[in-house]
Amino acid sequence: MTLDVPYRSIADMLLQRVAATPDRHAFAHPSADDSGPVWLSWAQVGERAKAIAAGVRALGVGAEDRVAILSTTRLEWVLADLGVMLSGGATTTVYPTTEAADATFIVSDSGSKVLIAEDPVQAAKMTGATLPALTHVVLIDGQADPHAPIPQLTLADLEAKGRAELAADPSMIDRVVESITPDHLATLIYTSGTTGRPKGVELLHRGWTWEGVAQSQLGLLLETDLQYLWLPLSHSFGKTLICGIIHVGVPTYVDGRVDKLIDNLAVIRPTLMCSAPRVYEKVYNKAVTNGTAAGGLKAKIFTWAVSVGKEKVAHEQTHQPLPASLKAKYAIAEKLVFSKLQARLGGRMRALVSGSAALSPQIAEFFAAANLPILEGYGLTESSAANFVNRPEKVKIGSVGKPLGDLECRIDSDGEVLLRGAPVMRGYHNLPEETAAAFTEDGFMRTGDIGELDPDGFLKITDRKKDLVKTSGGKYVAPSHIEGMFKAICPYTSQVVVVGQSRNFCTMLIALDPDALAGWAAGTAHEGKSYADIVATPEVKAMVDDYVRQLNDHLNRWETIKKYTVLHRDLTIEDGEMTPSLKIKRRIVEANFSDEIESMYEGSLAHL
């Protein structure tokens, strides 16, 4: 059945939302003293977005012309993007962590006419670059430099310019919005990739409006919710959430400061939050280490509560009613243990969503045991991020749920997941050969992921097609499966990378979580030592040895980890080892730690 989408564009969707609920809460930002949210109504969002739209039109932006946004997640990012949508232009997204060389490449390759930068530091990434299309730089924070080689103005200046334009022609933006069609370009999002230059993914208004409507069908977004949005808006996951927010009218607090996230949850008290798995992993690590570190009665109660919670989850997964005795035990477990975790997330959480990378089934099981089920989903930048997701009323742990809307999916003969439908990209910007290679003859997009559909239509992703490791013995190993298992077994883990391509056994690089490790060292002779010093201790080696043994007990012989190295530091975005959406760049990790890898294979027949 074809999904009914009652919008021509994101701009049309926004104006309909403003007209329907002008006085309701739309988006909030943190107050100056961090005491709570400051709200804008939909009418205020519409007014500011129209001013920005008229302002960028005055700077020469027309239909499908690109405007780049280079900023952290904040309210002004949302307003700027909506302004570009209302102007008829298209947004080019640039992560604020992007190095200058890649940032200038994206702005140049996209042909962006205007750059909206967070501050002069971000704007300075364009210094010295040849950017023939770029005519203006707009600063969200800071003062415009009158001597800058590319003319600068502030966002306040831009909005003032736009208001003046609208005073002279009040219906200008309404006429522009009428001219935008579903097939117009809305967004250029550059994939971070693991090697080479990033590729610009061309996403149309048709796909984004489809996303807004498709999300609302799940019962996932309710206008009575309060959503906490911290995800990078330069990423397609953040962008697709904005579309769902507009269609449903979900009040949303916007704050990209990840270091403030856990503390702010208790202040904002959201009912809905979407995240990459790393946040859930950190919450899990903290809960498990706090629950077991003290030993004695507290640890016994925690372990008992988790076992009761998992028993409850087992019944739920097989659709069996809970026995009265289990209900009674779970009520005690929730009061003694799980209520504390629920309170840490604000105490009102109705739905947690995970996407952008694989979530360990064991960690998903733990959250479900705590009555905080995580709805894992799946999608790609090339298909507007949200393609599959578990439903609130039916979560199948280990799967990424069922397809949204009328999206078509089939599994190719080699196991690759293929997708076709409205949210799929038009193609890669200025890359016709790569675009052609991305599609089958009948128009299905190749995802590069290996997966399987069960009889109920739930999709399980088993690995990236290119990340499957083939040992020298000819056995295939799925690294992400093993890595997810280890993260669940060892609550001190930050990141882990399995190595084994063309080797005669598998090894593992392990980065421990600095915060969890500091907690482990507290009260011991190692308290206050640096991360590097702590991981070098015999006690840490003994601890990790035990966790690796536990992991190997659950693996096939050819998958077992024969050797491992605990790294002297965590993996970082800055060192190029992770994407801004927290996916591991395996090739770069293996290059950066090649000495450690080769030492594990020294003396073995590693390349036979």
SEROSE-160122 format. One record per residue (C-alpha): x, y negated, z negated; residue in three letters. Coordinates in steps of 0.02 Angstrom, whole numbers, plus 50000, padded with zeros to 5 digits. Layout:
XYZALA/...
! end
This chain:
500005000050000MET/500724983150052THR/501104971249910LEU/500054955349921ASP/501194940149901VAL/500184923849897PRO/501664912349927TYR/502624906250079ARG/504194901949979SER/504934899549807ILE/504514881149826ALA/502684885349860ASP/502684897149710MET/503394883549597LEU/502114870449650LEU/500694882849624GLN/501354886649449ARG/501494868149405VAL/499714865049466ALA/499024880149370ALA/499834877149199THR/500594859649197PRO/500604857749007ASP/501234874848956ARG/503024878248901HIS/504144882349048ALA/506004881749007PHE/506954876948850ALA/508744872448814HIS/509714871848649PRO/509544856148545SER/511084845448515ALA/511304852648340ASP/510854870548390ASP/509384870548270SER/508164877248398GLY/507464875548574PRO/506954859448663VAL/505524863248783TRP/505034856248952LEU/503274858949017SER/502964865349193TRP/502444847649242ALA/504124840849180GLN/505074854649272VAL/504114850649431GLY/504454832049415GLU/506324834249389ARG/506484847449526ALA/505574835949649LYS/506754821649605ALA/508264832749636ILE/507484838749799ALA/507214821049861ALA/508964816549803GLY/509834830349901VAL/508744826350053ARG/509414808550041ALA/511174815950044LEU/510794824150212GLY/510194841450161VAL/508894848450281GLY/508074865150320ALA/509184879850268GLU/510684868250235ASP/511704875150091ARG/511954867049921VAL/513224875849810ALA/512994876949620ILE/514564879849517LEU/514044880449334SER/513714891149183THR/511934896649144THR/510994881549078ARG/509364872349106LEU/510134860749236GLU/510624876049341TRP/508794881049349VAL/508224863249390LEU/509564861149524ALA/509124877549607ASP/507264873549606LEU/507664856349677GLY/508624864449820VAL/507144876049851MET/505934861249859LEU/507114852049978SER/507024866150106GLY/508874869650082GLY/509704885650023ALA/510724888349864THR/512494895049871THR/512934902349701THR/514704901549631VAL/515194909249465TYR/516014896749347PRO/517394909649315THR/517834910449500THR/519634905449535GLU/519904889949642ALA/520434899649798ALA/518854910249801ASP/517734895649750ALA/518354885049895THR/518184899950013PHE/516354902149962ILE/515954883649980VAL/516844883150149SER/516184899650219ASP/514394895350169SER/514524878250252GLY/513844870050095SER/513514851350118LYS/513334847149933VAL/514174854649779LEU/513314853249610ILE/514704856449483ALA/514534857949296GLU/515924845449258ASP/517504837649330PRO/518514853349287VAL/517394864049398GLN/517354850649533ALA/519264850249532ALA/519274867949605LYS/518914859649772MET/520474848549762THR/521584850149914GLY/520434862050007ALA/519844859150185THR/517954858250172LEU/517294849750330PRO/515444852550288ALA/515534846050108LEU/514964827950097THR/514544825349911HIS/514934832349739VAL/513634830649600VAL/514194832349418LEU/513004839149285ILE/514144833149144ASP/515494819849144GLY/515764803849242GLN/515904802849431ALA/517624798249495ASP/517454783049612PRO/519144787549691HIS/518764805949726ALA/519134811049908PRO/517374818349920ILE/516084805849855PRO/515444810049681GLN/513874805849584LEU/513084812549426THR/511514823149417LEU/510654808349332ALA/511154797449481ASP/510474810649600LEU/508804811549509GLU/508684792449506ALA/509024792049694LYS/507684805149720GLY/506384795749617ARG/506704780249720ALA/506424790349879GLU/504814797549809LEU/504194780449757ALA/504314775249939ALA/503584791650005ASP/502644801149869PRO/502114815849979SER/503824818950057MET/504244834849961ILE/502484841949981ASP/502684840350170ARG/504394848750163VAL/503694863250061VAL/502314865650190GLU/503664868150324SER/504614881950231ILE/504174899550293THR/504474916650214PRO/505884919750339ASP/506874904250292HIS/508534906850203LEU/508374903650016ALA/510014909649941THR/511784914349986LEU/512534925249848ILE/514314931149873TYR/514694948749816THR/516194949649703SER/516824965649784GLY/518334975649730THR/519534970449869THR/519644956849999GLY/518604941350022ARG/516844940649949PRO/515404942750072LYS/513934930750078GLY/512264939850061VAL/510834930850151GLU/509224932150049LEU/507574925050111LEU/506084916850026HIS/505074932250075ARG/506124943549964GLY/506184932049812TRP/504304928949809THR/504044947649830TRP/505144950049677GLU/504094938049573GLY/502474947149613VAL/503214964649603ALA/503904961549428GLN/502214955749364SER/501384972149414GLN/502394981849286LEU/501684974049129GLY/503474969049096LEU/503214950149104LEU/501774942249008LEU/501364923748995GLU/501244926348806THR/503064931948801ASP/504574921748752LEU/506074926648857GLN/507904923548814TYR/508874920648976LEU/510764920848958TRP/511254930649115LEU/512354922249247PRO/511174913149364LEU/512504914649499SER/512064933249498HIS/510544940349586SER/509884947849423PHE/509704930449349GLY/508934923449508LYS/507624937249520THR/507114934149340LEU/506794915749381ILE/505574921449516CYS/504634932549394GLY/504594918449267ILE/503814906449391ILE/502514918649457HIS/501924924049283VAL/502284907849190GLY/503394915649056VAL/504094903048929PRO/505994905248939THR/507424899248832TYR/508984896448940VAL/510694897448858ASP/512204905348941GLY/513334904748788ARG/513624923348762VAL/514574920148600ASP/512984912448527LYS/511814926148589LEU/511664937548437ILE/511544923048312ASP/510274913948420ASN/509124928948435LEU/508654926648252ALA/508254908248286VAL/507344909848453ILE/506484926448409ARG/506124931548589PRO/504954945648640THR/505894949348801LEU/507724949748852MET/508634956349005CYS/510474960448995SER/511954969549066ALA/512374985548968PRO/513884977648882ARG/512784967848762VAL/511834983548711TYR/513484992848692GLU/514124979448572LYS/512514979948470VAL/512644998948466TYR/514474998448412ASN/514064986248272LYS/512564996248211ALA/513485012948210VAL/515085006548130THR/514114996747997ASN/513015011647963GLY/514415024347942THR/515965014647889ALA/515555013747704ALA/515305032547690GLY/514335039947544GLY/512465038347528LEU/512305023847650LYS/513125033847790ALA/512045049147751LYS/510445038647759ILE/510995030947924PHE/511425047848002THR/509765055147941TRP/508775040448010ALA/509605042048180VAL/509235060748187SER/507405057348143VAL/507335043748275GLY/508055055148407LYS/506795068548361GLU/505425055648389LYS/506185051048558VAL/506265069448610ALA/504385070948580HIS/504055054848676GLU/505125060148825GLN/504145076448841THR/502485067648808HIS/502125077648652GLN/501145069648509PRO/502155066148351LEU/501775078248208PRO/501145069748050ALA/502705074947956SER/503835066848088LEU/502795050948085LYS/503015050047896ALA/504895052947906LYS/505075040148045TYR/504145026947944ALA/505445029147807ILE/506895028947933ALA/506235012948011GLU/506045004347843LYS/507765009347780LEU/508805007747938VAL/507985002748102PHE/507064987448036SER/508754979248005LYS/509264981648188LEU/507564975248245GLN/507784959848136ALA/509524956948209ARG/508704955348380LEU/507434942848315GLY/506114954448244GLY/504854952148387ARG/505684961048533MET/504374969148645ARG/505474973948791ALA/507324975348828LEU/507884977449008VAL/509594983449067SER/510314981149240GLY/511854976949345SER/512834992249286ALA/512495009749219ALA/511835011449041LEU/512405026648942SER/510915038248912PRO/511545041148735GLN/511495022548697ILE/509765021348776ALA/509225035748663GLU/509885026548509PHE/508905010648549PHE/507325020848583ALA/507605029448415ALA/507625012048336ALA/505945008048420ASN/506844996248539LEU/506685005448704PRO/507784998948844ILE/506964998449015LEU/508415002549129GLU/508284996249307GLY/509274996249467TYR/509594985149616GLY/510934976749719LEU/511354959049769THR/510934964649946GLU/509154969049892SER/508764954449775SER/509294963749617ALA/507674971549554ALA/507194987249650ASN/506835000649521PHE/506414999349336VAL/505665009749197ASN/503935004349140ARG/503544999448960PRO/502255013448947GLU/503385026749026LYS/505255026548999VAL/506275041049066LYS/507985039848985ILE/509405042949107GLY/508405036349254SER/508215018849325VAL/506335020949342GLY/505185019749491LYS/505235007749638PRO/504444990549624LEU/502984985849734GLY/502994993649907ASP/504884996049918LEU/505345011550019GLU/506715023149961CYS/507445039150031ARG/508985049449992ILE/510165052450138ASP/510925069450177SER/512505065050079ASP/511515059149928GLY/511625040449965GLU/510125029949911VAL/509335020650057LEU/508115005950038LEU/506924996750153ARG/505734982450116GLY/505464963850087ALA/506854960949958PRO/508224967950070VAL/509454955250139MET/509414948050314ARG/511264952150326GLY/513024946750279TYR/513394928550322HIS/514374927150485ASN/514814945750478LEU/513784954450614PRO/514814970450618GLU/514734972950429GLU/512864969050434THR/512574982350568ALA/513574995150468ALA/512514991750314ALA/510914998150396PHE/510295014450471THR/509535014450645GLU/507785013950571ASP/508144998950459GLY/508565006750291PHE/509964998250195MET/511405009050137ARG/511655005549950THR/513305014649929GLY/512575023249775ASP/512315041849754ILE/510665046649676GLY/509185058349667GLU/507295056349654LEU/506375067849534ASP/504615074749569PRO/503835059949474ASP/504725047149584GLY/506035041849454PHE/507745037949525LEU/509345043649442LYS/510975035649500ILE/512415047849481THR/513845037049544ASP/514495024849672ARG/514845033549837LYS/516575025749846LYS/516955028749662ASP/516765047649664LEU/518455055249620VAL/519065070749713LYS/520445079749619THR/521865088349708SER/520945104549670GLY/519505098849779GLY/518265095849636LYS/517195080049635TYR/517085070249472VAL/515855056049434ALA/516865043449330PRO/515395032749271SER/514525048049197HIS/516055052449092ILE/516365034249046GLU/514575032048986GLY/514705047748879MET/516305041648797PHE/515555024548757LYS/514135033248665ALA/515305045148572ILE/516595032048520CYS/515775016548444PRO/517425007148451TYR/517485007148642THR/517464991448746SER/517874998248920GLN/518485014748987VAL/519095019849160VAL/519275037849218VAL/520715041249339VAL/520945056949444GLY/520865053549632GLN/522035066049719SER/522755070749550ARG/522755088249476ASN/521865082749316PHE/520865067949248CYS/521535054649132THR/520755039549051MET/521195021449012LEU/520325015648853ILE/520084997748794ALA/519404996548618LEU/518194983048560ASP/519214969748466PRO/517774965348348ASP/517354983448307ALA/519204987348284LEU/519414972748163ALA/517954979648063GLY/518784996848062TRP/520404989247997ALA/519544978847861ALA/520044984547687GLY/521524994547750THR/523384990947766ALA/523034985547945HIS/521814971647903GLU/522294955247988GLY/523454963348114LYS/523324959448299SER/522344970648417TYR/523944976748499ALA/524714981348332ASP/523164990548270ILE/522955001248427VAL/524775006648413ALA/524515014448240THR/524465033348211PRO/522765031448128GLU/521985024348287VAL/522785038048391LYS/522065051348275ALA/520355043048283MET/520345042048472VAL/521035059848488ASP/519515066048394ASP/518295056348504TYR/519145062748663VAL/519005080548597ARG/517145077748568GLN/516975071148745LEU/517875086048821ASN/516705097848730ASP/515305091148843HIS/516245091649009LEU/516595104649143ASN/518365111349141ARG/518895101149294TRP/518155085149218GLU/519045086049051THR/520215072049002ILE/521965079448982LYS/522825063048934LYS/522295045448890TYR/523065028448855THR/522365015548734VAL/522734999048819LEU/523624984948728HIS/522214972948774ARG/520404973048830ASP/519924971749014LEU/519454954049066THR/518614944149204ILE/520084932049203GLU/521324945949247ASP/520194951249390GLY/519764967949310GLU/517914964649291MET/516624955249392THR/515654941149309PRO/514184953249296SER/515354964649193LEU/515634978349321LYS/517364986249319ILE/518464983349471LYS/519295000449470ARG/520604997049601ARG/521234981649512ILE/521224990249342VAL/522235004549415GLU/523444992249494ALA/523634981749336ASN/523964997149229PHE/524895007649358SER/526365010449241ASP/525225017449106GLU/524375028749233ILE/525995035349307GLU/526685039049134SER/525175050349101MET/525555060249260TYR/527435060449240GLU/528115077749269GLY/526465084649333SER/526005090049508LEU/524945074349513ALA/524805071949699HIS/524615089749762LEU/
! end
